[in-house]
């Protein structure tokens, strides 16, 4: 390689090394929604700051997995229709931009829920 080509290559190489060394990664939350109600639920929707996700039906014992990123801050909210047609609305703990980890939501009989957040936020001071 001649000297002229070498000097063209060096800036790109230094940039690539700095990106690798910066340790940046996408912070996300892996959610698991576990239906332990004993019956199928319908129109499950999870709202979190800036977006939502859901599924039409979650059968008894079924676990729904979804990965998301938090933009902004606010509580995790959950709603679904139980097997009798009753609308259930529940609210979990607050989420903050930059949170990462796992959030387990165990749906229990009679519209109850067990929230199990295991989150960290490396971006908070």
C-alpha positions in Angstrom: 0.0 0.0 0.0 1.4 3.4 -0.9 1.6 6.3 1.5 -1.3 8.2 -0.2 -3.7 5.2 0.2 -2.5 4.6 3.8 -3.6 8.1 4.9 -7.0 7.6 3.3 -7.5 4.4 5.2 -6.4 5.6 8.7 -9.4 8.0 9.4 -11.9 5.2 8.6 -10.0 2.8 10.8 -9.9 5.2 13.7 -13.6 5.9 13.4 -14.5 2.2 13.4 -12.3 1.6 16.5 -13.9 4.5 18.3 -17.4 3.2 17.6 -16.5 -0.3 18.8 -14.8 1.1 21.9 -17.6 3.4 22.9 -19.6 0.4 24.1 -22.9 1.9 22.9 -25.8 -0.5 22.6 -29.5 -0.2 22.3 -31.2 -0.3 25.7 -34.4 -2.4 25.6 -36.8 -4.2 27.9 -37.7 -7.8 27.4 -41.3 -8.2 28.6 -43.0 -11.5 29.4 -46.8 -11.5 29.8 -47.8 -14.8 31.5 -51.5 -15.7 31.5 -52.2 -17.5 34.8 -55.9 -16.5 34.9 -57.1 -20.0 34.1 -59.0 -18.8 31.0 -58.2 -17.2 27.7 -58.0 -13.4 27.6 -58.6 -11.2 24.6 -57.5 -7.8 23.2 -54.5 -7.6 25.5 -52.8 -4.2 25.1 -49.7 -3.0 26.9 -49.1 0.8 26.9 -45.7 2.2 27.8 -44.3 5.7 27.3 -44.5 6.6 23.6 -46.0 3.4 22.2 -48.0 0.2 22.8 -48.1 -3.5 21.8 -50.5 -6.4 22.3 -52.1 -9.6 21.1 -55.6 -10.6 20.2 -55.8 -13.8 22.4 -53.6 -15.2 25.1 -54.6 -18.7 26.1 -54.3 -20.1 29.7 -50.6 -20.7 30.5 -49.4 -18.9 27.4 -46.5 -16.4 27.7 -46.3 -13.5 25.3 -42.8 -12.0 24.7 -42.1 -8.6 23.4 -39.0 -6.4 23.3 -39.4 -2.6 23.5 -37.5 0.7 24.1 -38.7 3.4 26.4 -38.8 7.0 25.1 -39.9 9.4 27.8 -41.3 8.3 31.1 -44.5 7.0 32.5 -46.2 3.9 33.9 -46.7 0.6 32.2 -50.4 0.1 31.6 -52.2 -3.1 30.8 -55.7 -3.8 29.6 -57.5 -6.9 28.4 -61.0 -8.5 28.2 -61.4 -11.5 30.4 -63.3 -14.7 29.6 -66.6 -13.2 30.9 -66.3 -10.1 28.7 -65.2 -7.8 31.5 -62.6 -5.1 30.7 -59.6 -5.2 33.1 -57.3 -2.1 33.4 -54.1 -2.3 35.5 -51.1 0.0 36.0 -47.6 -1.1 36.8 -44.5 0.8 37.9 -43.1 3.8 36.1 -40.6 3.4 33.3 -37.9 5.9 32.4 -36.0 6.5 29.1 -32.9 4.4 29.1 -34.4 1.6 31.2 -33.2 -1.9 30.3 -33.7 -5.4 31.6 -36.7 -7.6 32.0 -40.3 -6.9 33.0 -42.4 -10.0 33.9 -46.2 -9.5 34.2 -48.1 -12.4 35.7 -51.9 -12.1 35.1 -53.8 -13.8 37.9 -57.5 -14.7 38.3 -60.1 -12.0 39.3 -58.3 -9.2 37.4 -55.2 -9.3 39.6 -51.6 -9.0 38.5 -48.1 -9.6 39.8 -45.6 -7.1 38.4 -42.0 -8.2 38.5 -39.7 -5.5 37.0 -36.0 -6.2 36.9 -34.7 -3.0 35.4 -31.7 -0.8 35.5 -31.0 2.6 34.0 -27.4 3.3 33.2 -28.3 6.7 31.7 -29.6 8.2 35.0 -27.3 10.4 37.0 
